[in-house]
Amino acid sequence: MKSMWQSGMGVLALIGSGSALADYAYNLQAPASQVAHDVFQLHNLIMLVCLGIFVVVFGAMFYSLIKHRKSAGHQAAHFHENTTVEVIWTVIPFVILMGMAYPAAKVVIDMKDTSNPDLTIKITGYQWKWGYDYLNDDIRFYSTLATPREQIEGKAAKGEHYLLEVDEPMVVPVGKRVRLLITANDVLHAWWVPALGAKQDAIPGFIRDSWFKADKIGTYRGQCVELCGKDHGFMPIVVEVVSEADYQAWVAKKKGAAQAAAADNAKAFAVADLVTRGEKVYQANCAACHQANGMGLPGTFPAINGSKVATGPIADHIQVVLNGRPGTAMAAFGGQLSDADIAAVVTYQRNAWDNKMGDLAQPADIAAARGGATEAAAPAAQ
């Protein structure tokens, strides 16, 4: 008995320790914004109210069952309505609900107040990635899952941030009020970063807004929390909160990269360079549906290996990648990828696996296709 008592006390001590809470994550994430802190406190308050109601109701019930059982000699009472009792059990829940509604309404109203932002970012959900448009700084990029395919397929050990890491995180300055304009390109998504207290559905054809102001520099992770298709669990969110100086340096770096991408679109590439680049673009944007081997998923996503598109006229192939196929899961990549990236992925698809077409597309061909008339693509250099 003594050893059992000691074991029980040890468990209680472990549960009460901070290490246990850190290991088992019984509570919400540590808040990193005022709104998230308010949500955290509101959660704790409501849980305490629920605990108090539980103790009172079940305590009275079990007391009655034990103290007024038939085996103890008690007889069932015969009584009718009691106006005083009915008023009491109506007024008390009303008072409790009003006491809960006031702080809850205050937090919700604060969460919905997106006025006076220091920075506005438009967020667009795609199957399965996030697009970010910094409206104040004229920056645009896409954020996709960075977890290696080997980890997902169980061929390698899982990393520290498995399925919660991206190639391009959203970067914001600390202490600045960030307004989020959230929408979707295809199906319902939901942008959620719990530590920042920001969560909003992304609905095609609608723009919803939210906001946050991070109090601490750090990396905060979230996920899409609206079931959006096959790779719903593979579109994480990463927000990097940095100092104002670091943010300005990041803005300058992104603008420099945009200028380099524009110069890239004016180049003519060798087929080997296009294929190498195209494979990376394909793995980041196409492999989730069409598979790394180009065989697709029968009945769901068509194969590219041996397809009429990838082995047919290259102009038609470019149009499919640029504009997608309305009414199907094939998304339009014209707004997501640069001319050079589209040229590379088209060239890769036409020369990978069994598709030995021997031709290629240049960025100039993609630019012409955007204007409505695709020039004939050159044959691949031998």
N, C-alpha and C positions, 0 to 999 in steps of 0.2 A: 504493500500500500504506500509505503514511504517513497519507494522509487517511482511509482506511478504519479504520486503527487508532485515530486520533483520534476518529472518529465513534463507534466502539465504546466507547471509554473515556467519551465524553460520555453515551452511553446508560446505561452502568453507574453513572456519577455521578448521573444524574437518578433512576434507580431507587433508589439508595441515599439520596437526599435525602428529607427530610420532606415537601416539597411534592409529590413524586411519589406518596407514600403517601396524602396527603390528596386528591389529584386522582383517583387510580385506586382508592382504598379496597380495597387488597389484603388488609387485615387486618380483624379484628373491630372493632366500634365501641368507642370509648374507654369504659372502664367507669366507672360513676358510683355503684357500690355495692360492698361487700366481696365479695358473691357473684359479681357480674359480673367483678370483678378476679380472683377465684380461677378462674373459668371461663376467663378470658383467659390466665392463667399456665398452667393445665392444657393448654389448646389448644397453646400454644407448646411446652411440654414434650413432648407426644405427637408434635407435628410434627417435633421434633428427633430423637426416637427413631426415627420412621418414616424420616427422612432418613438417619440412621446405618445402619439396616437396608438401605435402598436402596443406599447406597454400598458396603457390605460385600458384599451378595449380587451386585449387578450388576458390581462391581469384580472379584470372583472369577470370575464367569462370562465377562466379556470378556477377563480375563487368560488364562483357560484356552483360550478360542477363538483368541486370537492366538498365545500361546506354545506351544501344543500342537497346532497345526494340522498336517495331513498334509504340506502343502507345505514345512514346516520340517524334515521328516524324522522326526517323532514317529510312533510306532506305538501303536495302541489297547491300553490295558492290560486284562488279564484278571484280575479278582479277585472274591471273593464277600463275604459279610457281614463287617462289622467291628464287633464289639460296642462297642469304645471309641468309634468315630465315632458310632454310633447313640445311645449314651448322651449324648455331647456335644451332638448336634444336637436332642436332646429336652430336656436340662436347660437349655441356654442360652435357648431360647424361653420355657420355663416361668419362668425367673428374670426375663426381660424383661417378661412378662405380669404377674407378681406386682408388679414394680416400677411398672408402669403402673396396676394395679388399686388399689393403696393410696391414692394421691392422688386418683384418680377417685372411689373410694367415699367418701372424706372430703368431697369437694365435694358429691356427690349427697346424702349424709346431711344436710349443712348446708342444702342447698336445700330439703329436705323438712321441716325443723324449723320449724314455724309457731307455736311456743309463745310465750307472753308478749308478745302484740302491744300496741302503743300505740294502734292504730287498726285497725278491721276494715271492709272494704269488700266488699260482694257485687257481683259483676260478672256480668251476664247478656248472652249473645250473641243477637242477633236477625238476621233477614234484612232489612236489612243495617245494623246499628247496634249500639251497646253501651249497656247500661243500668247505672247505678251507684247503689247503695244504701249510704250511709254509716250503718252500724248504730249508731255511737256518737253521731252528731250528728243523726240523723233527717232526713237529706237524701237526696233521690232526683231523678235527672235522666237524660236520654238524650243520647248523644253521636253525632252524625251527621257525615258528610263535609261539609266547607265549601268544597271546590273548586268554583268556578262551573261550571255546565253548559257555558258557552261554551268554557272551556278543555278540557273533556273531549271536546267535539265538534270541536275543532280550529278554532273560530271566533275564538279569542283566544290570545295568547301564554301559555304555561304559567308559573305563578308559582314562587317559590322552593321552596315546600313542596307542589308538585303531588301530589294524592291522599294527602297526609300531614298534612292540616289538618282540624280539626273545629270545630263551633260551640260545643261545651261540653267543654273538657278536664277530665280528672281532676286534682284538685288535692290535694297532700299536703304536710305539713310536712317540712322537711329534718331528718335525723337521727332520725326516728321509725320504729319497726318497724311496717310496714304488712302486715297479713294480708289475703290475697285469697281470697274464697270464689267460685269460678268455676263457672257453669253455663250452659245454653243453653235457649232457649224453643222452638226449632223443629228445627234440624239441628245437626250438629257444627260448632263453631267452635274457635278457639284464640287465647288472649290472649298476646301476645308483645311485650315491650319489651326489646330486647337490651342496651341500655346499663345497665339495672337488673338484669339477670340473672334476669328473671321470664318464664316461659313455661309455660302449662298449657292442656290441652285443655278445652273447654267442651262438656259432654255433657248432652243433655236428660234430665231425671230423676235426675241425679247432681250432687253438689257436690264439686268438687275444690278443693284449697287450695294456695296458694303464698304467698310473701312477698318483701318487699324492704325495704331501708333505704337511702334515697338519701343519699349523702355530700355532694353538691354541689347548690346551687340552680341551676335551669336547666329547659329544656324538652326532654323526651325523647320520641321518636316510635317507634311500632311499628305492627304490622299484624295482622290475622287471618291465621294461617298454616295453616288447615285449609280445604280447598276446600269452600265452603258454598253454592254456587249462582251465579247469573248475575252478581251484583255482589260477589263475593268480594273482588275487588281494590279495592272502594270502601268499606271499613269500617276506616279507620285508627284508631290509638290515639295520643292525646297525653296525656302526664303532665306537669303543671306542678309542679315542686318549689319551694316558697316558704319563707320564714322562718315561724316560729311566729306572729309578730304578723300577718303577711299572711294566714296560713291562718285565724286567728280572724276577721279582717276578712271573708274570703271566706265563712266559715260564716255570719256575721251577714247578709251580703248575700243568700245563698241562702235563708236562712230568711225574710228580708223579701220575697223574690220569691215564696216559697211562700204567704205570707199575701196577697200581691197577687193571686196566681192563685186563691186561695179566694174573694176578694172578686169577682174576675172571673166566677167561676161563678155568682154570685148576681145578675148583671146581666141586663138584656134589651137586645139589640143591634138596630140597624137592619140591614136586609138588605145595604146597601152595605158596612157595616163587617164583617159576617160574610163576605161574598164576598172582600173584600180580605184579611182574615186567613186565610180558608180556602184561598186560592190559595197562600199561603206554607206552610201546613201540608201541603197536597197536594204541593207541590214537594219538601218535605223528607221526606215519608213514603210517598207513593204513586206519584210519577212514575217511580221506578226500574223498577216493574213495568208500570204502566198507561200510561206515557209522558206527556210534558207536554201532548200534545194529546188525551189521554183515549182514544186508539185502541187501547191495549194492544199485545200481541204475539200475533198469531193462532196458536192452537194451544198457547199457553203461558199468557199472562195475558189475561183477557177485557177488552174495551173497556168503559169507563164511559160514553163518549159514545153515547147512544141505548140503553143497557142497560135491561133490565127492572127492575133494582134502582134505578137513578138516576131512572127515570121512573115507577116504581110507588109504592106506599104508602110514605110517608116513615118510618112506624114500622118497616117491614121493612128499609129502608135503614139506619136507625140501628142495628138489631140486628146487621146484617152488619158494620158498622164496629166496633161494640163487641165482638162475640164472634167475628168471623171466620167461616170456613167449615171445620169439621173435615175432615181428609182432603185439603185443598187447600193451595195456597201462600198463601191469604188469611189473614193473621195477625189475631189479635184486638188491637185498639188500645185496648180499655177500660182496660188497665193502663198504657198508654204515654202517652196523651193526656188532657188535662183535659177536663171537660165543655164548656168554652167552645171549645176547639180542635176537639173532635168535632162540636159544633154548627156551627162555622164550615166545616169541610171537607165536611160533609154538605150544607150550604146551597150551598157553592161547586159541588160536583159536580152538584147539581140545577138550577143556573142557568148553568153554563158551557157552552161549545161549542154543540151543538144542543139541549141539555137545558134548555129554557126553561119550567121547571115553575112558576115564580112563587110558590113557597112557601119556608119557611125553618124551621130548627130553632133553638130557644133552649137555653141551658145547662140550664134547668129541665126541658126535655124529655129531655135526656140523663140527668139525675139520676133522673127518673122511670123511664126505661128500665132503668137499672141496678137499680132495685127491682123490675123485672119487669112494669111496666105503663106504656107510653108514652102520654102525653097527645097529643091531636091538635095538630099543629103549626099555627101561625098562617100565613095567606097573607102573601106578601111585600108590604111596604109599597110603594105605587106612587109 
